[in-house]
């Protein structure tokens, strides 16, 4: 996988007389996920609106956290992406080590990567209809599912642009088998098997040896001082996890 630097909502029903009619999708959905691969644990939040998503990613084993903010167009493509990376999480030496901004047009990606003491402008060609992405972040995997749904297809090949690279591009194949809650996202010979709800949001899945579960309660996993430690006991699908995670404040159940 290409790396950068370090790397329920219940569908509302309105009743009119004896008939039931689905309301539009909710305007704001907040979800926490946990990915477990042996001793390694990855926490991810995805906060989604109709035209944006924000994702906080906490990587305890690496002492790092990542914040992603994406603005979407009506075709479920990302048109602007902001990224921030913090290192040294859980230590007195936490630093905001890296940030980046990218704007995506129909044929190029223009951006700037900022380190502690440097700034690097970037401009790369990009395939038409490309989704800017990094493979292991669930916000992007979910966006691939939503992009396929926006095309009205049960299988689609989606062009990709990998941010934080020298312009690397590829294709992802997304399959949404009819009559199931499955979504299979394939990058070459590697496939990620997901379960999604009626809105196309990830419920759970498997990526290699990693098991992905949606936590029943939303947890705030970022804060103003991530160097402080908080204890979280969360309950995911068939999984109870007690884990010390580095947060600015104690995890909040919402």
HUGI-V227381 format. One record per residue. N is the residue number from 1. SS is DSSP state (helix for helix, strand for strand, loop for the rest). BURIAL is I if it has 9 or more other C-alpha atoms within 8 Angstrom, else O. D_CENTER is the distance of its C-alpha to the mean C-alpha in Angstrom with 1 decimal. Layout:
n=N ss=SS burial=BURIAL d_center=D_CENTER
n=N ss=SS burial=BURIAL d_center=D_CENTER
This chain:
n=1 ss=loop burial=O d_center=14.9
n=2 ss=loop burial=O d_center=15.1
n=3 ss=loop burial=I d_center=14.1
n=4 ss=loop burial=O d_center=14.4
n=5 ss=loop burial=O d_center=17.0
n=6 ss=loop burial=O d_center=16.1
n=7 ss=loop burial=O d_center=15.2
n=8 ss=loop burial=O d_center=16.4
n=9 ss=loop burial=O d_center=16.8
n=10 ss=loop burial=O d_center=20.2
n=11 ss=loop burial=I d_center=21.2
n=12 ss=loop burial=O d_center=24.1
n=13 ss=strand burial=O d_center=27.5
n=14 ss=strand burial=O d_center=30.4
n=15 ss=strand burial=O d_center=33.9
n=16 ss=strand burial=O d_center=36.6
n=17 ss=loop burial=O d_center=39.8
n=18 ss=loop burial=O d_center=39.3
n=19 ss=strand burial=O d_center=36.4
n=20 ss=strand burial=O d_center=32.7
n=21 ss=strand burial=O d_center=30.4
n=22 ss=strand burial=O d_center=26.6
n=23 ss=loop burial=O d_center=25.3
n=24 ss=loop burial=O d_center=22.7
n=25 ss=loop burial=O d_center=19.0
n=26 ss=loop burial=O d_center=18.4
n=27 ss=loop burial=O d_center=17.7
n=28 ss=loop burial=O d_center=15.2
n=29 ss=strand burial=I d_center=13.0
n=30 ss=strand burial=I d_center=11.7
n=31 ss=strand burial=I d_center=10.3
n=32 ss=strand burial=I d_center=10.2
n=33 ss=strand burial=I d_center=9.5
n=34 ss=strand burial=I d_center=11.7
n=35 ss=strand burial=I d_center=12.0
n=36 ss=strand burial=I d_center=15.7
n=37 ss=strand burial=I d_center=17.4
n=38 ss=loop burial=O d_center=21.0
n=39 ss=loop burial=O d_center=21.3
n=40 ss=strand burial=O d_center=17.9
n=41 ss=strand burial=I d_center=15.3
n=42 ss=strand burial=I d_center=11.7
n=43 ss=strand burial=I d_center=10.5
n=44 ss=strand burial=I d_center=7.1
n=45 ss=strand burial=I d_center=7.4
n=46 ss=strand burial=I d_center=5.9
n=47 ss=strand burial=I d_center=9.1
n=48 ss=strand burial=I d_center=9.9
n=49 ss=strand burial=I d_center=13.2
n=50 ss=loop burial=O d_center=15.0
n=51 ss=loop burial=I d_center=14.5
n=52 ss=strand burial=I d_center=11.5
n=53 ss=strand burial=I d_center=8.2
n=54 ss=strand burial=I d_center=7.7
n=55 ss=strand burial=I d_center=5.5
n=56 ss=strand burial=I d_center=8.0
n=57 ss=strand burial=I d_center=8.1
n=58 ss=strand burial=I d_center=11.6
n=59 ss=strand burial=I d_center=13.4
n=60 ss=helix burial=I d_center=16.9
n=61 ss=helix burial=O d_center=18.6
n=62 ss=helix burial=O d_center=18.0
n=63 ss=loop burial=I d_center=18.7
n=64 ss=strand burial=I d_center=15.8
n=65 ss=strand burial=I d_center=13.0
n=66 ss=strand burial=I d_center=10.5
n=67 ss=strand burial=I d_center=9.7
n=68 ss=strand burial=I d_center=7.9
n=69 ss=strand burial=I d_center=9.6
n=70 ss=strand burial=I d_center=9.8
n=71 ss=strand burial=I d_center=13.0
n=72 ss=strand burial=I d_center=13.5
n=73 ss=loop burial=I d_center=16.8
n=74 ss=loop burial=O d_center=18.5
n=75 ss=loop burial=O d_center=17.7
n=76 ss=loop burial=I d_center=13.9
n=77 ss=loop burial=I d_center=13.8
n=78 ss=strand burial=I d_center=12.3
n=79 ss=strand burial=I d_center=15.4
n=80 ss=strand burial=I d_center=14.6
n=81 ss=strand burial=I d_center=12.1
n=82 ss=strand burial=I d_center=12.8
n=83 ss=strand burial=I d_center=11.9
n=84 ss=strand burial=I d_center=13.8
n=85 ss=strand burial=I d_center=14.5
n=86 ss=strand burial=I d_center=16.9
n=87 ss=strand burial=I d_center=19.1
n=88 ss=loop burial=I d_center=21.7
n=89 ss=loop burial=I d_center=19.9
n=90 ss=loop burial=I d_center=22.6
n=91 ss=loop burial=O d_center=25.4
n=92 ss=loop burial=O d_center=27.8
n=93 ss=loop burial=O d_center=26.6
n=94 ss=loop burial=I d_center=23.1
n=95 ss=strand burial=O d_center=22.5
n=96 ss=strand burial=I d_center=20.1
n=97 ss=strand burial=I d_center=20.3
n=98 ss=strand burial=I d_center=18.4
n=99 ss=strand burial=I d_center=16.9
n=100 ss=strand burial=I d_center=16.4
n=101 ss=strand burial=I d_center=16.5
n=102 ss=strand burial=I d_center=16.3
n=103 ss=strand burial=I d_center=17.9
n=104 ss=strand burial=I d_center=17.7
n=105 ss=loop burial=O d_center=20.9
n=106 ss=loop burial=I d_center=22.2
n=107 ss=loop burial=I d_center=23.5
n=108 ss=strand burial=I d_center=22.1
n=109 ss=strand burial=I d_center=19.5
n=110 ss=strand burial=I d_center=21.1
n=111 ss=strand burial=I d_center=19.9
n=112 ss=strand burial=I d_center=20.9
n=113 ss=strand burial=I d_center=19.9
n=114 ss=strand burial=I d_center=21.5
n=115 ss=strand burial=I d_center=22.6
n=116 ss=loop burial=O d_center=25.0
n=117 ss=loop burial=O d_center=28.0
n=118 ss=loop burial=O d_center=27.0
n=119 ss=strand burial=O d_center=25.4
n=120 ss=strand burial=O d_center=24.7
n=121 ss=strand burial=O d_center=24.5
n=122 ss=strand burial=I d_center=22.9
n=123 ss=strand burial=O d_center=23.7
n=124 ss=strand burial=I d_center=23.0
n=125 ss=strand burial=O d_center=23.8
n=126 ss=loop burial=I d_center=21.0
n=127 ss=loop burial=I d_center=21.6
n=128 ss=loop burial=O d_center=22.0
n=129 ss=loop burial=O d_center=19.1
n=130 ss=loop burial=I d_center=16.7
n=131 ss=strand burial=I d_center=12.9
n=132 ss=strand burial=I d_center=11.9
n=133 ss=strand burial=I d_center=9.3
n=134 ss=loop burial=I d_center=8.8
n=135 ss=loop burial=I d_center=9.1
n=136 ss=loop burial=O d_center=7.9
n=137 ss=loop burial=I d_center=4.3
n=138 ss=helix burial=I d_center=3.3
n=139 ss=helix burial=I d_center=1.9
n=140 ss=helix burial=I d_center=4.7
n=141 ss=helix burial=I d_center=6.5
n=142 ss=helix burial=I d_center=6.7
n=143 ss=helix burial=I d_center=7.9
n=144 ss=helix burial=I d_center=10.3
n=145 ss=helix burial=I d_center=11.7
n=146 ss=helix burial=I d_center=12.3
n=147 ss=helix burial=I d_center=13.9
n=148 ss=helix burial=I d_center=16.1
n=149 ss=helix burial=I d_center=17.1
n=150 ss=helix burial=I d_center=18.0
n=151 ss=loop burial=O d_center=20.3
n=152 ss=loop burial=O d_center=22.0
n=153 ss=loop burial=I d_center=21.9
n=154 ss=loop burial=I d_center=21.4
n=155 ss=strand burial=I d_center=20.8
n=156 ss=strand burial=I d_center=19.7
n=157 ss=strand burial=O d_center=19.4
n=158 ss=strand burial=I d_center=16.7
n=159 ss=strand burial=I d_center=17.6
n=160 ss=strand burial=I d_center=15.0
n=161 ss=strand burial=I d_center=15.4
n=162 ss=strand burial=I d_center=14.0
n=163 ss=loop burial=I d_center=13.9
n=164 ss=loop burial=O d_center=16.0
n=165 ss=loop burial=I d_center=18.4
n=166 ss=loop burial=O d_center=21.8
n=167 ss=loop burial=I d_center=20.7
n=168 ss=loop burial=O d_center=19.5
n=169 ss=strand burial=I d_center=18.8
n=170 ss=strand burial=O d_center=18.6
n=171 ss=strand burial=I d_center=18.1
n=172 ss=strand burial=I d_center=15.8
n=173 ss=strand burial=I d_center=17.6
n=174 ss=strand burial=I d_center=16.1
n=175 ss=strand burial=I d_center=18.6
n=176 ss=loop burial=I d_center=18.8
n=177 ss=loop burial=I d_center=22.0
n=178 ss=loop burial=O d_center=24.2
n=179 ss=loop burial=O d_center=25.1
n=180 ss=loop burial=O d_center=22.3
n=181 ss=loop burial=I d_center=18.9
n=182 ss=strand burial=I d_center=17.7
n=183 ss=strand burial=I d_center=15.3
n=184 ss=strand burial=I d_center=15.9
n=185 ss=strand burial=I d_center=13.9
n=186 ss=strand burial=I d_center=16.2
n=187 ss=strand burial=I d_center=16.3
n=188 ss=loop burial=O d_center=20.1
n=189 ss=loop burial=O d_center=21.4
n=190 ss=strand burial=O d_center=18.2
n=191 ss=strand burial=I d_center=16.7
n=192 ss=strand burial=I d_center=13.9
n=193 ss=strand burial=I d_center=15.2
n=194 ss=strand burial=I d_center=13.3
n=195 ss=strand burial=I d_center=14.8
n=196 ss=strand burial=I d_center=13.9
n=197 ss=loop burial=I d_center=15.8
n=198 ss=loop burial=O d_center=18.0
n=199 ss=loop burial=O d_center=15.4
n=200 ss=loop burial=I d_center=13.1
n=201 ss=loop burial=O d_center=10.6
n=202 ss=strand burial=I d_center=9.9
n=203 ss=strand burial=I d_center=12.8
n=204 ss=strand burial=I d_center=12.9
n=205 ss=strand burial=I d_center=13.7
n=206 ss=strand burial=I d_center=14.8
n=207 ss=strand burial=I d_center=13.9
n=208 ss=loop burial=O d_center=17.2
n=209 ss=loop burial=O d_center=18.6
n=210 ss=strand burial=I d_center=15.4
n=211 ss=strand burial=I d_center=15.3
n=212 ss=strand burial=I d_center=12.1
n=213 ss=strand burial=I d_center=13.3
n=214 ss=strand burial=I d_center=12.4
n=215 ss=strand burial=I d_center=14.5
n=216 ss=loop burial=I d_center=17.2
n=217 ss=loop burial=I d_center=17.3
n=218 ss=loop burial=I d_center=14.7
n=219 ss=strand burial=I d_center=15.1
n=220 ss=loop burial=I d_center=14.9
n=221 ss=loop burial=I d_center=13.8
n=222 ss=loop burial=I d_center=14.8
n=223 ss=loop burial=I d_center=18.2
n=224 ss=loop burial=O d_center=20.9
n=225 ss=loop burial=O d_center=22.2
n=226 ss=loop burial=I d_center=19.7
n=227 ss=loop burial=I d_center=22.8
n=228 ss=loop burial=I d_center=24.0
n=229 ss=strand burial=I d_center=23.3
n=230 ss=strand burial=I d_center=22.7
n=231 ss=strand burial=I d_center=23.0
n=232 ss=strand burial=I d_center=20.7
n=233 ss=strand burial=O d_center=21.8
n=234 ss=strand burial=I d_center=19.3
n=235 ss=strand burial=I d_center=19.9
n=236 ss=strand burial=I d_center=17.5
n=237 ss=loop burial=O d_center=18.7
n=238 ss=loop burial=O d_center=21.7
n=239 ss=strand burial=O d_center=20.7
n=240 ss=strand burial=O d_center=22.0
n=241 ss=strand burial=O d_center=20.8
n=242 ss=strand burial=O d_center=22.6
n=243 ss=strand burial=O d_center=21.0
n=244 ss=strand burial=O d_center=21.8
n=245 ss=strand burial=I d_center=18.8
n=246 ss=strand burial=I d_center=19.4
n=247 ss=loop burial=I d_center=18.9
n=248 ss=loop burial=I d_center=20.7
n=249 ss=loop burial=I d_center=21.9
n=250 ss=loop burial=I d_center=22.3
n=251 ss=loop burial=I d_center=19.3
n=252 ss=loop burial=O d_center=19.9
n=253 ss=strand burial=O d_center=19.8
n=254 ss=loop burial=O d_center=19.5
